[in-house]
Amino acid sequence: MFKRMDEIMIEIPDVEKPDPNAAAAVQELLGGKFGEMSTLNNYLYQSFNFRSKDKLKPFYDLVMSITAEELGHVELVSHAVNKCLRGSTDYKKPDSNPLESVKDARLSYHFLAGAQGAMPFDSMGNPWTGANVFNSGNLVEDLLHNFFLECGARTHKMKVYEMTDHPAARAVVGFLLVRGGVHVVAYAKALEIATGVNVTKLYRYRL
């Protein structure tokens, strides 16, 4: 069961100047292969199909706890997209073309197919797909995949951070980098407990 709190977990600054291209970059962190929708649904279905919950309860609790957090991250990234898009069009001026200002926006789907807000797409407008979900039924294999997924997500966050200087986008990406790093270490430690292999060294090496 999820309990939803109507509260954003970090303070995201309000910015007068909109940036549709920043919103497009942040979309990758929502609907991309390594985005929050992918991490959420990977862990969600792994928890739904988890075997031997009683025997392996600490591992089940880990996956379930991160699942709940990822749901909040989906909302957080969506909020950042909205912050970047807010004010990008002007419907107040009479006899004007309100979409003129965004005709060169990198992701026109925000304006042509959506409500000028977050969508379940990546940065190129490709819809998120359930094909991104990995659930093998094997605990070690799933944990190893989750470790890889969080490492890939961290790399994408760093790239998005470098692609925009929009304060709202950077505030969210910075927060997610910290939380994602925690998830990487958590899965590495779980793999060490399950197999005896110190995967944490691999994470430190790739940094």
N, C-alpha and C positions, 0 to 999 in steps of 0.2 A: 504494500500500500504506500502511495506517495501522499505526503501532506504538503499542499502548496501554500507558501507564504507570499502574500502580495507585496514583496519588498525586494528591490534589487540589492545584491550583496555588496556592491561597492558604489562609491559615488562617481558618477560619470559626468564630466563637466558639460555645461551647456555652451554651445559655440554659435555665434551669430552667423559666421560664414559657413554655408553648407559645402559639402565635398562629395558629389556623386561617385567620383572615381575611388575615393577612400571606401565608400560603401561597397563598391564592386569588389575591392580587394578583401574586405572583411567577410564578404559572402563566402569566400573560400573556407573560412574558419567555421562556417555554418554547414554548408552543403557539399563541401569538397570531400575527396576520398578520405582525408585525415581530419575532417571537420567534426564538430561537436555532435551532429546528427549521426555520424558513423560511430563515434565512441559510445554514444548513448545506446544505440540499437545493437551494437556488438555485445555490450555488457548486459543489456536487457534480455536478449534472447539466450545468452549463455546462462543467465540466472533462471530464466523460465525453464530451461532444459537441463539444469544442473542435476547430476546424479550423485547419489550417496551424500545427501545434504547433512545427515546426522554425523556420519563418519568424517566428512571433510568440511564441517561447519565453518571453521575459521576462513577457509578459502571462499566459501559461499558468501559469508558475511562481507568479505573484502569486495567481491564483485558487485554485490547488491548495494553496498555503501557508495561505491564509485558511480554506479548507475544512477542513484538518486542525485548525486552532485552534478552529473552530466546533464540531467534534465534542467537544472538551474543554469548551466552554461549555455544551453541552447537558447534559453530566454535572454540571457545576458548578451550574447552575440547579436541576437535579433534587435535588442534595444540599442546596441551600438550602431547597427545599420540604420535604424530609424533616426538616431541623432545625427548621423552624417548626411542623411537625405533631407532632414527638416529644413524648410525654407528654400529648397533648390528651385522651386517653381513659384510663380506669382499669379494668382488668380484674382487679385484685387484691382489691378489696373484695367480700366475699361478699354475695349477695342484692342486688346493686346493678345499676343500668342503666348500663353503661359508656359508652353513647352519649348519655346525658343532657346531658353537658357540651358537646356539639357540636350540639345540636339546632337552634341558631340560627346555625350556621356558614354563611357566605355561599356556599361551594361544597360542597354535601353529597356531590358525587361522590367526594371524597376518602375518604368513609366508607361510602358506599352501593355504589359500583362499583369501588373500588380497594382497595389494601392500605394505606391511610392514608399514601400517598407520592405522588411526582410521577407525573403522567399526561400523555399527549400531547394535552392540551386547553389552551384559553385560560382566561382568568380567569372566564368564564361557563359553563365546562363544555362548550363546543363543541369537537369533535374537530379536531385539526389536519388540514388537507387538502392534498393534492398540487396543488390548484388555485392554491396560493400560489407555486408554482415558476414562474419566468420564465426561459426559455432561447430566445432569438431566433435564435441562430446568427450574429448580427452582433456583432462585438467591441465596437464603440462603443456600440451600443444596450444590450448586456449590462452594460458598465461603468457606463453612465449609470444603468441600473436599480439596480445594486449600490450606487452612490453614494446614490441615493434611499432604498433599503432600509436602509442603515446610518444615514442621517439620521433616518428614521422610528423605527428601533430605539432610537436615542439619546434621542429625545423620550419614548418609552414608558418607558425606564429612569428618566428623571428624574421622571416622573409616579409610577411605582411607588415610587421612593425617598421621595417626598413623602407617599405613602399609608400608610406604615408606619414605626414606629420600632424594629422588631424588629432586634436587632444582627446576626443571621445574614443576614437579608434585605438589610440596608443594606451589609454588608461585600461581599456578592456583587455587588449593583447598582453599588456604587462601583468595584469592579474592572472590571466590564463596561463602565462608562462610559468608563474610560480606554482599554481595548482597542478598544471600538467607535469611539472618536475616532481612533485610529490607522488603523483600516480606512477610515474616511471620507476621511482625508487620502491614504491609499494609492490609493484608487480615483480621487480627484480628480487626483492626480499622474499616474496612468496615462492618464486622459482627456486631460490636458494634453500628454503625450508623443504620444498617438495623433492628436490633433486640433489642437494648438496653442492650445486655449482654456484659460485659467487658471480652472478650476472651483474651485480652492482659495479664491478670493475669495468665491465663493457660499457656501461653508461658513462662512467667517469672518463673512460678513454675517448669516447666520441665527442665529449665536450671540448 
